[in-house]
Amino acid sequence: MTPNPSDTVFDRDTDVTPLGDGRYSGRIGRSWWIVRGPNGGFLAAMMLRAMTRTVDDDARAPRSLTVHFLRPPQEGPVEIETRVERRGRTLSTVTARMHQGEKLLLLAVGAFATARESLSFQHAVMPEAPPPESLADPRQPSGMPFRERFEERWAIGDLPWSGGPKAESGGWIRLSEPRALDAPVVTLLADAWPPAVFSATEMGALMGGVPTVDLTVHFRTPLPPESVAPGDWVLVVFRSREARDGFVEEDGEIWSRDGVLIAQSRQLAVVHQADAPR
């Protein structure tokens, strides 16, 4: 039986409470922790919830979300301050800031717009991958609560720390609790897979995690997609083409099983070489 959205850990942990004047309260717990703090996609999903409430128009769906990560939150309460910068005839531009005490943690800009008649094509091609039912679960104990929130089936690229020839990785993923694939979940999935750079490095080559500087998600189809039921797998693929000066970029795609491009993502992240002077 599929739980109601409000019954899932994801919905409870990303929920925000209106305080008035575009302000919302939330709480950061340990359920989505990675190395130094909560996962960036989880935080971005919380920001998107607050921004969507501020827009308050179901016809204006999220089209683009960009989040800059200034510092990792600590466990405990946070406050999100939102503002509609402009509400046009079909598009609203919204900003948001997440604070914890006096510290500014995140900055976000989102575009929310109605659908319109336009040119339509899809030149992107879904990567080839075996069906998830034919693949084994590759996960090993990691000590990260975040990884327990998903089921994964590796299908594209080399496994982490294998020193492969390309920084490319992907496979099938879904939340451990069946959940409709709405915009907050898509935002989470855009930052849920192990970084592609891990596939092109060997164990011990990097120090710590790969903290995100900024994350952009473009939502490319109406959500939830008609062909994706709660609990269905989606295919993700992530590629990095350049690592330099302590930073690496990563481009991502999220696909339905029937070949619909659900979302595209791009992020810049910090990468620390283990033997580099600090």
DOSEMAR-864439 format. One record per residue (C-alpha): y, z, x. Coordinates in Angstrom, 2 decimals. Example, Ala and Ser with C-alpha at 12.3 -4.5 7.8 and 13.67 -1.06 7.14 Angstrom:
<fikols>
<fikol><y>-4.50</y><z>7.80</z><x>12.30</x></fikol>
<fikol><y>-1.06</y><z>7.14</z><x>13.67</x></fikol>
</fikols>
This chain:
<fikols>
<fikol><y>0.00</y><z>0.00</z><x>0.00</x></fikol>
<fikol><y>3.41</y><z>-0.99</z><x>1.35</x></fikol>
<fikol><y>5.80</y><z>1.98</z><x>1.49</x></fikol>
<fikol><y>9.28</y><z>1.79</z><x>0.01</x></fikol>
<fikol><y>11.88</y><z>0.99</z><x>2.69</x></fikol>
<fikol><y>13.38</y><z>4.46</z><x>2.41</x></fikol>
<fikol><y>9.95</y><z>5.95</z><x>3.22</x></fikol>
<fikol><y>9.59</y><z>4.30</z><x>6.64</x></fikol>
<fikol><y>10.54</y><z>5.97</z><x>9.90</x></fikol>
<fikol><y>12.77</y><z>3.00</z><x>10.72</x></fikol>
<fikol><y>14.82</y><z>3.35</z><x>7.54</x></fikol>
<fikol><y>15.13</y><z>7.10</z><x>7.75</x></fikol>
<fikol><y>16.17</y><z>6.99</z><x>11.40</x></fikol>
<fikol><y>18.73</y><z>4.15</z><x>10.99</x></fikol>
<fikol><y>20.19</y><z>5.52</z><x>7.75</x></fikol>
<fikol><y>23.92</y><z>6.26</z><x>7.71</x></fikol>
<fikol><y>25.83</y><z>8.48</z><x>5.28</x></fikol>
<fikol><y>29.30</y><z>7.40</z><x>4.07</x></fikol>
<fikol><y>32.10</y><z>9.79</z><x>4.98</x></fikol>
<fikol><y>34.95</y><z>7.76</z><x>3.48</x></fikol>
<fikol><y>37.53</y><z>5.37</z><x>4.96</x></fikol>
<fikol><y>34.85</y><z>3.20</z><x>6.60</x></fikol>
<fikol><y>33.28</y><z>6.08</z><x>8.49</x></fikol>
<fikol><y>29.57</y><z>6.97</z><x>8.51</x></fikol>
<fikol><y>27.41</y><z>9.69</z><x>10.00</x></fikol>
<fikol><y>23.96</y><z>9.22</z><x>11.51</x></fikol>
<fikol><y>21.56</y><z>11.01</z><x>13.77</x></fikol>
<fikol><y>19.81</y><z>9.93</z><x>16.97</x></fikol>
<fikol><y>16.28</y><z>11.29</z><x>17.32</x></fikol>
<fikol><y>13.49</y><z>10.84</z><x>19.85</x></fikol>
<fikol><y>11.41</y><z>8.41</z><x>17.78</x></fikol>
<fikol><y>13.01</y><z>5.34</z><x>19.40</x></fikol>
<fikol><y>13.44</y><z>6.67</z><x>22.95</x></fikol>
<fikol><y>12.75</y><z>4.49</z><x>26.01</x></fikol>
<fikol><y>13.85</y><z>5.44</z><x>29.55</x></fikol>
<fikol><y>17.25</y><z>7.13</z><x>29.41</x></fikol>
<fikol><y>17.90</y><z>7.06</z><x>25.69</x></fikol>
<fikol><y>17.21</y><z>5.19</z><x>22.45</x></fikol>
<fikol><y>16.45</y><z>1.47</z><x>22.41</x></fikol>
<fikol><y>19.46</y><z>-0.83</z><x>22.12</x></fikol>
<fikol><y>18.05</y><z>-2.83</z><x>19.21</x></fikol>
<fikol><y>17.55</y><z>0.38</z><x>17.25</x></fikol>
<fikol><y>21.18</y><z>1.40</z><x>17.87</x></fikol>
<fikol><y>22.39</y><z>-2.10</z><x>16.93</x></fikol>
<fikol><y>20.42</y><z>-1.89</z><x>13.67</x></fikol>
<fikol><y>22.15</y><z>1.39</z><x>12.84</x></fikol>
<fikol><y>25.53</y><z>-0.21</z><x>13.51</x></fikol>
<fikol><y>24.62</y><z>-3.17</z><x>11.31</x></fikol>
<fikol><y>23.72</y><z>-0.83</z><x>8.43</x></fikol>
<fikol><y>27.16</y><z>0.76</z><x>8.54</x></fikol>
<fikol><y>28.91</y><z>-2.62</z><x>8.81</x></fikol>
<fikol><y>26.91</y><z>-4.06</z><x>5.91</x></fikol>
<fikol><y>27.89</y><z>-1.12</z><x>3.71</x></fikol>
<fikol><y>31.52</y><z>-1.68</z><x>4.59</x></fikol>
<fikol><y>31.33</y><z>-5.38</z><x>3.65</x></fikol>
<fikol><y>29.71</y><z>-4.32</z><x>0.35</x></fikol>
<fikol><y>28.90</y><z>-7.88</z><x>-0.76</x></fikol>
<fikol><y>25.28</y><z>-9.06</z><x>-1.03</x></fikol>
<fikol><y>26.46</y><z>-12.69</z><x>-0.99</x></fikol>
<fikol><y>27.94</y><z>-12.22</z><x>2.49</x></fikol>
<fikol><y>24.86</y><z>-11.99</z><x>4.68</x></fikol>
<fikol><y>24.97</y><z>-11.08</z><x>8.38</x></fikol>
<fikol><y>25.32</y><z>-14.25</z><x>10.44</x></fikol>
<fikol><y>26.18</y><z>-12.87</z><x>13.88</x></fikol>
<fikol><y>26.17</y><z>-9.44</z><x>15.49</x></fikol>
<fikol><y>27.35</y><z>-8.59</z><x>19.01</x></fikol>
<fikol><y>27.05</y><z>-5.07</z><x>20.38</x></fikol>
<fikol><y>28.35</y><z>-3.75</z><x>23.70</x></fikol>
<fikol><y>26.63</y><z>-0.64</z><x>25.04</x></fikol>
<fikol><y>29.05</y><z>1.64</z><x>26.89</x></fikol>
<fikol><y>26.80</y><z>4.66</z><x>27.47</x></fikol>
<fikol><y>23.46</y><z>5.93</z><x>26.11</x></fikol>
<fikol><y>23.63</y><z>8.47</z><x>23.27</x></fikol>
<fikol><y>22.16</y><z>11.92</z><x>23.53</x></fikol>
<fikol><y>19.85</y><z>13.30</z><x>20.88</x></fikol>
<fikol><y>21.92</y><z>14.52</z><x>17.93</x></fikol>
<fikol><y>24.57</y><z>13.42</z><x>15.41</x></fikol>
<fikol><y>26.78</y><z>10.35</z><x>15.82</x></fikol>
<fikol><y>29.66</y><z>8.89</z><x>13.84</x></fikol>
<fikol><y>30.29</y><z>5.19</z><x>13.20</x></fikol>
<fikol><y>33.78</y><z>3.95</z><x>12.40</x></fikol>
<fikol><y>34.00</y><z>0.48</z><x>10.80</x></fikol>
<fikol><y>36.88</y><z>-1.83</z><x>9.94</x></fikol>
<fikol><y>37.14</y><z>-5.16</z><x>8.12</x></fikol>
<fikol><y>39.35</y><z>-7.13</z><x>10.49</x></fikol>
<fikol><y>39.61</y><z>-10.10</z><x>8.13</x></fikol>
<fikol><y>38.10</y><z>-11.02</z><x>4.79</x></fikol>
<fikol><y>38.37</y><z>-14.74</z><x>4.20</x></fikol>
<fikol><y>37.23</y><z>-16.83</z><x>1.29</x></fikol>
<fikol><y>33.65</y><z>-17.06</z><x>2.61</x></fikol>
<fikol><y>33.54</y><z>-15.03</z><x>5.84</x></fikol>
<fikol><y>34.27</y><z>-11.41</z><x>6.73</x></fikol>
<fikol><y>34.72</y><z>-10.19</z><x>10.30</x></fikol>
<fikol><y>33.92</y><z>-6.52</z><x>10.84</x></fikol>
<fikol><y>34.14</y><z>-4.23</z><x>13.86</x></fikol>
<fikol><y>32.38</y><z>-0.92</z><x>14.45</x></fikol>
<fikol><y>32.50</y><z>1.90</z><x>16.98</x></fikol>
<fikol><y>29.87</y><z>4.58</z><x>17.51</x></fikol>
<fikol><y>31.06</y><z>7.97</z><x>18.78</x></fikol>
<fikol><y>29.27</y><z>11.14</z><x>19.82</x></fikol>
<fikol><y>31.83</y><z>13.88</z><x>20.05</x></fikol>
<fikol><y>34.75</y><z>12.47</z><x>22.05</x></fikol>
<fikol><y>32.62</y><z>9.83</z><x>23.78</x></fikol>
<fikol><y>32.65</y><z>6.17</z><x>22.70</x></fikol>
<fikol><y>29.07</y><z>4.82</z><x>22.89</x></fikol>
<fikol><y>28.97</y><z>1.36</z><x>21.31</x></fikol>
<fikol><y>31.37</y><z>-1.41</z><x>20.24</x></fikol>
<fikol><y>30.27</y><z>-4.08</z><x>17.75</x></fikol>
<fikol><y>31.62</y><z>-7.20</z><x>16.05</x></fikol>
<fikol><y>29.85</y><z>-8.84</z><x>13.14</x></fikol>
<fikol><y>30.32</y><z>-11.95</z><x>11.02</x></fikol>
<fikol><y>29.19</y><z>-11.83</z><x>7.37</x></fikol>
<fikol><y>29.37</y><z>-15.01</z><x>5.31</x></fikol>
<fikol><y>28.22</y><z>-16.71</z><x>2.14</x></fikol>
<fikol><y>25.86</y><z>-19.69</z><x>2.30</x></fikol>
<fikol><y>27.44</y><z>-23.11</z><x>2.05</x></fikol>
<fikol><y>26.38</y><z>-26.73</z><x>1.74</x></fikol>
<fikol><y>26.26</y><z>-28.23</z><x>5.22</x></fikol>
<fikol><y>24.42</y><z>-30.36</z><x>7.74</x></fikol>
<fikol><y>20.89</y><z>-29.03</z><x>8.19</x></fikol>
<fikol><y>18.37</y><z>-29.59</z><x>10.99</x></fikol>
<fikol><y>16.03</y><z>-27.66</z><x>13.29</x></fikol>
<fikol><y>15.45</y><z>-29.18</z><x>16.72</x></fikol>
<fikol><y>14.02</y><z>-25.99</z><x>18.15</x></fikol>
<fikol><y>10.23</y><z>-26.06</z><x>18.42</x></fikol>
<fikol><y>8.07</y><z>-23.01</z><x>17.82</x></fikol>
<fikol><y>6.08</y><z>-22.07</z><x>20.95</x></fikol>
<fikol><y>2.33</y><z>-22.58</z><x>20.80</x></fikol>
<fikol><y>0.41</y><z>-19.33</z><x>20.56</x></fikol>
<fikol><y>-3.08</y><z>-18.26</z><x>19.41</x></fikol>
<fikol><y>-3.08</y><z>-16.42</z><x>16.06</x></fikol>
<fikol><y>-2.58</y><z>-12.68</z><x>16.40</x></fikol>
<fikol><y>-5.97</y><z>-11.92</z><x>14.84</x></fikol>
<fikol><y>-7.66</y><z>-13.54</z><x>17.86</x></fikol>
<fikol><y>-5.79</y><z>-11.45</z><x>20.44</x></fikol>
<fikol><y>-6.38</y><z>-7.95</z><x>21.78</x></fikol>
<fikol><y>-3.81</y><z>-5.19</z><x>21.77</x></fikol>
<fikol><y>-2.48</y><z>-5.12</z><x>25.39</x></fikol>
<fikol><y>-0.63</y><z>-1.84</z><x>25.20</x></fikol>
<fikol><y>-1.30</y><z>0.94</z><x>27.64</x></fikol>
<fikol><y>-0.04</y><z>4.53</z><x>27.31</x></fikol>
<fikol><y>3.62</y><z>4.39</z><x>28.32</x></fikol>
<fikol><y>5.02</y><z>7.78</z><x>27.40</x></fikol>
<fikol><y>7.75</y><z>6.01</z><x>25.41</x></fikol>
<fikol><y>7.92</y><z>6.95</z><x>21.71</x></fikol>
<fikol><y>9.56</y><z>3.55</z><x>21.05</x></fikol>
<fikol><y>6.42</y><z>1.57</z><x>21.88</x></fikol>
<fikol><y>4.41</y><z>3.50</z><x>19.28</x></fikol>
<fikol><y>6.59</y><z>2.03</z><x>16.52</x></fikol>
<fikol><y>5.09</y><z>-1.45</z><x>16.89</x></fikol>
<fikol><y>1.90</y><z>-3.45</z><x>17.02</x></fikol>
<fikol><y>1.93</y><z>-6.19</z><x>19.66</x></fikol>
<fikol><y>-0.28</y><z>-9.09</z><x>20.71</x></fikol>
<fikol><y>0.67</y><z>-10.76</z><x>24.00</x></fikol>
<fikol><y>0.49</y><z>-14.57</z><x>23.76</x></fikol>
<fikol><y>3.15</y><z>-16.19</z><x>25.98</x></fikol>
<fikol><y>3.80</y><z>-15.83</z><x>29.70</x></fikol>
<fikol><y>2.42</y><z>-13.42</z><x>32.25</x></fikol>
<fikol><y>1.93</y><z>-9.72</z><x>31.64</x></fikol>
<fikol><y>4.53</y><z>-7.28</z><x>33.00</x></fikol>
<fikol><y>4.42</y><z>-6.55</z><x>36.73</x></fikol>
<fikol><y>2.07</y><z>-9.48</z><x>37.43</x></fikol>
<fikol><y>4.54</y><z>-11.36</z><x>39.65</x></fikol>
<fikol><y>4.34</y><z>-14.53</z><x>37.58</x></fikol>
<fikol><y>6.25</y><z>-17.74</z><x>38.39</x></fikol>
<fikol><y>8.66</y><z>-17.48</z><x>35.42</x></fikol>
<fikol><y>10.56</y><z>-14.74</z><x>33.63</x></fikol>
<fikol><y>9.14</y><z>-15.68</z><x>30.24</x></fikol>
<fikol><y>7.12</y><z>-13.57</z><x>27.84</x></fikol>
<fikol><y>6.37</y><z>-13.23</z><x>24.17</x></fikol>
<fikol><y>3.81</y><z>-12.80</z><x>21.47</x></fikol>
<fikol><y>3.23</y><z>-11.45</z><x>18.01</x></fikol>
<fikol><y>4.91</y><z>-8.25</z><x>16.88</x></fikol>
<fikol><y>5.37</y><z>-6.18</z><x>13.74</x></fikol>
<fikol><y>6.41</y><z>-2.67</z><x>12.84</x></fikol>
<fikol><y>3.58</y><z>-0.14</z><x>12.66</x></fikol>
<fikol><y>4.74</y><z>0.63</z><x>9.12</x></fikol>
<fikol><y>4.87</y><z>-2.48</z><x>6.88</x></fikol>
<fikol><y>8.49</y><z>-3.28</z><x>6.15</x></fikol>
<fikol><y>10.45</y><z>-6.24</z><x>4.72</x></fikol>
<fikol><y>12.01</y><z>-8.38</z><x>7.44</x></fikol>
<fikol><y>15.67</y><z>-7.82</z><x>6.65</x></fikol>
<fikol><y>18.61</y><z>-8.11</z><x>9.06</x></fikol>
<fikol><y>18.32</y><z>-4.57</z><x>10.53</x></fikol>
<fikol><y>14.61</y><z>-5.13</z><x>11.34</x></fikol>
<fikol><y>15.37</y><z>-8.54</z><x>12.87</x></fikol>
<fikol><y>18.06</y><z>-6.87</z><x>15.01</x></fikol>
<fikol><y>15.52</y><z>-4.32</z><x>16.18</x></fikol>
<fikol><y>12.93</y><z>-7.02</z><x>17.03</x></fikol>
<fikol><y>15.50</y><z>-8.91</z><x>19.10</x></fikol>
<fikol><y>15.32</y><z>-6.07</z><x>21.64</x></fikol>
<fikol><y>11.80</y><z>-4.73</z><x>21.08</x></fikol>
<fikol><y>9.67</y><z>-6.83</z><x>23.46</x></fikol>
<fikol><y>9.30</y><z>-5.85</z><x>27.14</x></fikol>
<fikol><y>12.01</y><z>-7.65</z><x>29.15</x></fikol>
<fikol><y>11.03</y><z>-11.13</z><x>30.34</x></fikol>
<fikol><y>12.09</y><z>-10.27</z><x>33.89</x></fikol>
<fikol><y>9.12</y><z>-7.87</z><x>34.08</x></fikol>
<fikol><y>6.74</y><z>-10.86</z><x>34.00</x></fikol>
<fikol><y>8.27</y><z>-12.32</z><x>37.18</x></fikol>
<fikol><y>8.20</y><z>-9.11</z><x>39.21</x></fikol>
<fikol><y>5.51</y><z>-6.91</z><x>40.70</x></fikol>
<fikol><y>4.91</y><z>-3.23</z><x>40.06</x></fikol>
<fikol><y>7.50</y><z>-1.13</z><x>41.87</x></fikol>
<fikol><y>9.93</y><z>-4.02</z><x>42.47</x></fikol>
<fikol><y>12.48</y><z>-2.70</z><x>39.97</x></fikol>
<fikol><y>13.89</y><z>0.77</z><x>39.60</x></fikol>
<fikol><y>14.04</y><z>2.30</z><x>36.13</x></fikol>
<fikol><y>14.54</y><z>0.25</z><x>32.99</x></fikol>
<fikol><y>16.73</y><z>-2.77</z><x>32.29</x></fikol>
<fikol><y>19.64</y><z>-1.28</z><x>30.32</x></fikol>
<fikol><y>21.47</y><z>-3.69</z><x>28.03</x></fikol>
<fikol><y>25.15</y><z>-4.43</z><x>28.61</x></fikol>
<fikol><y>25.58</y><z>-6.55</z><x>25.47</x></fikol>
<fikol><y>23.30</y><z>-7.98</z><x>22.79</x></fikol>
<fikol><y>24.07</y><z>-10.82</z><x>20.37</x></fikol>
<fikol><y>21.84</y><z>-11.74</z><x>17.43</x></fikol>
<fikol><y>22.31</y><z>-14.88</z><x>15.33</x></fikol>
<fikol><y>20.54</y><z>-14.75</z><x>11.97</x></fikol>
<fikol><y>19.37</y><z>-18.28</z><x>11.18</x></fikol>
<fikol><y>17.58</y><z>-18.08</z><x>7.82</x></fikol>
<fikol><y>17.98</y><z>-16.11</z><x>4.58</x></fikol>
<fikol><y>16.48</y><z>-12.64</z><x>4.95</x></fikol>
<fikol><y>13.89</y><z>-11.49</z><x>4.16</x></fikol>
<fikol><y>12.24</y><z>-14.94</z><x>4.61</x></fikol>
<fikol><y>10.18</y><z>-15.99</z><x>1.58</x></fikol>
<fikol><y>7.16</y><z>-16.75</z><x>3.79</x></fikol>
<fikol><y>7.15</y><z>-13.38</z><x>5.60</x></fikol>
<fikol><y>5.65</y><z>-10.52</z><x>3.60</x></fikol>
<fikol><y>6.02</y><z>-6.87</z><x>4.62</x></fikol>
<fikol><y>3.54</y><z>-6.25</z><x>7.43</x></fikol>
<fikol><y>3.32</y><z>-9.89</z><x>8.53</x></fikol>
<fikol><y>3.40</y><z>-10.76</z><x>12.21</x></fikol>
<fikol><y>6.31</y><z>-12.70</z><x>13.69</x></fikol>
<fikol><y>6.29</y><z>-14.57</z><x>17.00</x></fikol>
<fikol><y>8.90</y><z>-13.68</z><x>19.62</x></fikol>
<fikol><y>9.63</y><z>-15.35</z><x>22.94</x></fikol>
<fikol><y>12.13</y><z>-14.28</z><x>25.59</x></fikol>
<fikol><y>13.26</y><z>-16.13</z><x>28.73</x></fikol>
<fikol><y>15.47</y><z>-15.22</z><x>31.68</x></fikol>
<fikol><y>16.79</y><z>-17.96</z><x>33.95</x></fikol>
<fikol><y>19.16</y><z>-16.16</z><x>36.30</x></fikol>
<fikol><y>19.21</y><z>-12.77</z><x>38.02</x></fikol>
<fikol><y>22.14</y><z>-12.17</z><x>40.34</x></fikol>
<fikol><y>24.53</y><z>-9.42</z><x>41.44</x></fikol>
<fikol><y>22.54</y><z>-6.77</z><x>39.61</x></fikol>
<fikol><y>22.48</y><z>-8.50</z><x>36.20</x></fikol>
<fikol><y>19.99</y><z>-10.66</z><x>34.31</x></fikol>
<fikol><y>20.43</y><z>-12.65</z><x>31.10</x></fikol>
<fikol><y>17.74</y><z>-13.05</z><x>28.44</x></fikol>
<fikol><y>17.50</y><z>-15.55</z><x>25.57</x></fikol>
<fikol><y>15.20</y><z>-14.80</z><x>22.64</x></fikol>
<fikol><y>13.77</y><z>-16.45</z><x>19.54</x></fikol>
<fikol><y>12.04</y><z>-14.93</z><x>16.50</x></fikol>
<fikol><y>9.72</y><z>-17.21</z><x>14.47</x></fikol>
<fikol><y>7.75</y><z>-16.90</z><x>11.26</x></fikol>
<fikol><y>4.12</y><z>-17.96</z><x>11.29</x></fikol>
<fikol><y>4.99</y><z>-21.14</z><x>9.38</x></fikol>
<fikol><y>7.51</y><z>-22.28</z><x>12.01</x></fikol>
<fikol><y>10.84</y><z>-21.07</z><x>10.62</x></fikol>
<fikol><y>13.34</y><z>-19.97</z><x>13.25</x></fikol>
<fikol><y>14.42</y><z>-16.58</z><x>11.93</x></fikol>
<fikol><y>16.88</y><z>-15.52</z><x>14.62</x></fikol>
<fikol><y>18.13</y><z>-16.22</z><x>18.13</x></fikol>
<fikol><y>19.35</y><z>-13.60</z><x>20.57</x></fikol>
<fikol><y>21.04</y><z>-13.35</z><x>23.93</x></fikol>
<fikol><y>21.71</y><z>-10.33</z><x>26.08</x></fikol>
<fikol><y>22.98</y><z>-9.35</z><x>29.49</x></fikol>
<fikol><y>21.24</y><z>-6.45</z><x>31.19</x></fikol>
<fikol><y>21.47</y><z>-4.46</z><x>34.40</x></fikol>
<fikol><y>18.58</y><z>-4.86</z><x>36.84</x></fikol>
<fikol><y>18.10</y><z>-2.56</z><x>39.82</x></fikol>
<fikol><y>15.98</y><z>-3.67</z><x>42.79</x></fikol>
<fikol><y>13.92</y><z>-0.70</z><x>43.95</x></fikol>
<fikol><y>14.68</y><z>-1.08</z><x>47.66</x></fikol>
<fikol><y>18.37</y><z>-1.99</z><x>47.26</x></fikol>
<fikol><y>20.95</y><z>0.43</z><x>48.70</x></fikol>
<fikol><y>22.75</y><z>2.47</z><x>46.06</x></fikol>
</fikols>
